[in-house]
Amino acid sequence: MPLGWRNVLHLHTEHVISDDRGFVFAGTFSRGGMMGEMMNQCQPWIEGRFEENVITTTVEQAINWARQSSVWPLTFGLACCAIEMMAAGASRYDMDRFGAGAFRATPRQADLMIVAGTVTYKMASRVRRLYNMMPDPKFVIAMGACTVGGGPYFKYGYHVVKGVDLVVPVDVYVPGCPPRPESLLEGLMRIQDKIRGHKIARKQGAMIGVKVDDELPVPHHSGYVAAPADHEPVFDHQKITV
């Protein structure tokens, strides 16, 4: 292209320039313009954004906010409920809106186990092994009727564990056969409520290592806050009656 065309054609492109002080200047420049004119058109983006903003919080709240906004589930599914879990992570429901879209392929990097599907006695030991390999703090969602209590296999399914809470501790139960992706998102938000109530401060006058009790979230989508006191706890729910 001849040199004379530079004064006629002005091809506008966006540039990002940083100076010696670390300031970043962003703007739209012309190929035919002068460098001094380009620098005058630029605005210090970082400096103008943070010069008057002040955030006041506690270390506890900041840590809980970061943890609840970056929950990493473990990538595994046991049965048909895993299809609904995949749908919750896809574009229509987009689990990543809650910061939980980064499904990890190793339990060493995951802090949420979504047990989606029927847990057989053969698979129970593997589920327990994966749970033990996850770093603390870790959480478990029991997804689906089979995972919660055996589902349709409760009476005659001799090979099915009657509730994954017999294998690993469960934080949130998501019933349904199968539960819709919205139900799984609801369970994820209840996990975030539990993370939000985590405490790291030490009890006043207590020994080192004794911290303040966590705040357990009260369910606000049901009519029951606590289990009825007149009912005895169930210990033999795995007993098969004919």
C-alpha positions in Angstrom: 0.0 0.0 0.0 1.5 3.5 -0.9 2.5 5.8 2.0 0.0 8.4 0.9 -2.9 6.1 1.7 -2.1 6.4 5.4 -3.5 9.9 5.5 -6.7 8.8 3.9 -7.5 5.5 5.6 -7.8 5.5 9.4 -8.1 1.9 10.5 -9.2 2.1 14.1 -8.0 -0.6 16.4 -8.1 -1.0 20.2 -4.8 -0.9 22.1 -3.7 -1.5 25.7 -0.6 0.4 26.8 1.1 0.2 30.1 3.6 2.7 31.4 6.5 2.4 33.9 4.2 3.1 36.9 2.1 0.0 36.1 -1.0 2.0 34.9 -2.9 0.5 32.1 -4.3 2.8 29.4 -7.0 1.5 27.1 -8.5 3.4 24.1 -9.2 3.5 20.4 -6.3 4.7 18.3 -5.7 5.4 14.6 -2.8 4.2 12.6 -2.3 7.7 11.2 -2.3 9.5 14.6 0.6 10.6 16.7 1.7 8.7 19.8 1.3 11.8 22.0 -2.3 12.3 20.8 -3.0 8.6 21.6 -1.7 8.9 25.1 -3.9 12.0 25.7 -7.0 10.0 24.6 -6.2 7.2 27.1 -7.7 7.0 30.5 -6.0 5.2 33.5 -8.5 2.3 33.8 -7.2 0.7 37.0 -6.4 4.0 38.8 -9.9 5.4 38.0 -11.7 2.3 39.1 -10.1 1.8 42.5 -9.1 5.2 43.7 -12.3 5.9 45.8 -13.7 2.4 46.5 -13.5 1.0 50.0 -14.6 -2.4 51.1 -14.9 -3.3 54.8 -15.4 -6.9 55.8 -13.9 -9.6 58.1 -11.5 -12.3 57.1 -14.1 -14.9 58.0 -16.7 -13.4 55.7 -14.2 -12.9 52.9 -13.0 -16.6 53.1 -16.6 -17.9 53.2 -17.6 -15.7 50.2 -14.6 -17.0 48.2 -15.4 -20.6 49.1 -19.1 -20.4 48.4 -18.4 -18.8 45.1 -16.0 -21.4 43.9 -17.5 -24.8 44.8 -15.8 -27.4 42.6 -17.9 -30.7 42.2 -16.3 -34.0 41.6 -16.9 -35.4 38.1 -18.6 -38.8 38.5 -22.1 -40.2 38.1 -23.5 -43.5 39.2 -26.8 -43.9 37.3 -29.6 -42.0 35.6 -29.6 -39.0 37.9 -26.2 -38.1 36.5 -28.0 -37.1 33.3 -29.9 -34.4 35.2 -26.6 -33.3 36.8 -25.1 -32.9 33.4 -28.2 -30.9 32.3 -27.7 -28.6 35.3 -24.1 -28.0 34.3 -25.0 -27.3 30.6 -26.0 -24.0 29.0 -29.7 -24.1 29.8 -29.4 -24.1 33.6 -25.7 -23.1 33.7 -24.5 -24.2 37.2 -21.4 -22.0 36.6 -23.6 -19.0 37.5 -23.1 -20.1 41.1 -19.4 -20.7 40.7 -19.8 -24.5 40.6 -19.3 -25.2 37.0 -15.7 -26.4 37.2 -16.2 -30.1 37.5 -12.9 -31.6 38.6 -11.6 -35.0 37.3 -9.8 -35.8 40.5 -11.0 -35.8 44.1 -7.8 -34.0 45.2 -9.2 -30.8 43.6 -12.9 -31.2 44.5 -14.8 -30.0 47.6 -18.3 -31.1 46.6 -19.5 -34.7 45.9 -22.8 -35.0 44.1 -23.8 -38.6 44.5 -26.1 -38.9 41.5 -27.6 -42.3 41.1 -28.1 -45.7 42.7 -25.3 -46.7 45.1 -24.8 -50.4 45.1 -22.8 -52.3 47.7 -20.1 -53.0 45.2 -19.8 -49.2 44.5 -20.1 -48.1 48.1 -16.4 -48.8 48.9 -15.4 -46.7 45.8 -17.6 -43.8 46.8 -16.1 -43.9 50.3 -12.6 -44.0 48.9 -13.3 -40.9 46.7 -14.7 -39.1 49.7 -11.6 -39.8 51.8 -9.4 -38.5 49.0 -11.2 -35.1 49.0 -9.6 -32.3 51.0 -11.4 -30.7 53.9 -13.7 -28.9 54.1 -15.9 -31.1 51.8 -19.6 -31.4 51.3 -21.9 -34.1 49.9 -25.2 -33.8 48.0 -27.4 -36.9 47.9 -29.2 -36.6 44.6 -32.2 -38.7 43.8 -34.5 -41.2 45.6 -32.1 -44.1 45.2 -29.3 -42.1 46.8 -31.4 -40.7 49.6 -33.0 -43.9 50.7 -32.9 -46.7 48.2 -35.8 -45.5 46.0 -37.7 -48.3 44.2 -35.0 -50.8 45.3 -35.7 -50.3 49.0 -37.7 -53.5 49.5 -36.4 -56.0 47.0 -33.1 -54.5 45.9 -30.7 -56.6 47.8 -27.7 -55.1 46.0 -28.6 -51.4 46.7 -27.5 -49.4 49.7 -30.5 -48.0 51.4 -29.2 -44.4 51.6 -25.7 -43.1 50.8 -25.6 -41.6 54.3 -24.7 -45.1 55.5 -21.5 -44.6 53.4 -20.6 -40.9 53.6 -22.0 -38.0 55.7 -24.6 -36.1 53.7 -25.1 -32.4 53.9 -28.1 -31.8 51.6 -30.7 -34.3 50.3 -32.3 -33.6 46.9 -35.3 -36.0 46.5 -36.9 -37.0 43.2 -36.8 -39.7 40.6 -35.1 -38.1 38.9 -34.9 -34.6 40.4 -35.0 -31.8 37.9 -31.9 -29.6 37.4 -33.6 -26.8 39.3 -33.7 -29.1 42.4 -30.0 -29.7 42.1 -29.4 -25.9 41.9 -31.5 -25.5 45.0 -29.4 -28.1 46.8 -26.3 -26.2 45.7 -27.6 -23.0 47.1 -28.2 -24.8 50.4 -24.6 -25.9 50.4 -23.6 -22.2 49.9 -25.8 -21.3 52.9 -23.9 -23.8 55.0 -20.5 -22.5 53.8 -21.7 -18.9 54.6 -22.2 -19.9 58.2 -18.8 -21.4 58.8 -16.8 -19.9 61.7 -13.1 -19.8 62.1 -12.8 -17.7 65.3 -11.7 -19.3 68.5 -14.2 -19.4 71.4 -13.5 -16.8 74.1 -11.6 -18.4 76.9 -11.3 -21.8 75.2 -8.3 -23.8 74.4 -6.4 -23.5 71.1 -8.3 -25.4 68.4 -11.8 -24.9 69.9 -13.6 -22.6 67.6 -17.1 -21.0 67.6 -19.9 -23.3 66.5 -21.0 -22.9 62.9 -24.3 -21.3 62.1 -26.6 -24.0 60.6 -29.0 -22.5 58.1 -32.7 -22.9 58.8 -34.6 -24.3 55.8 -36.9 -21.6 54.4 -38.6 -23.6 51.7 -40.4 -26.1 54.0 -42.8 -26.0 56.9 -40.6 -28.0 59.2 -37.6 -26.6 61.0 -36.8 -29.5 63.3 -37.8 -33.2 63.4 -40.8 -34.0 65.6 -39.6 -34.8 69.1 -42.2 -37.5 69.7 -40.7 -39.8 67.0 -38.0 -42.2 67.9 -34.9 -42.2 65.5 -34.9 -45.0 63.0 -32.0 -47.4 63.3 -33.2 -50.5 61.3 -34.3 -48.9 58.1 -32.2 -51.4 56.1 -34.3 -54.3 57.5 -36.2 -55.9 54.6 -39.7 -56.9 55.5 -41.8 -59.2 53.3 
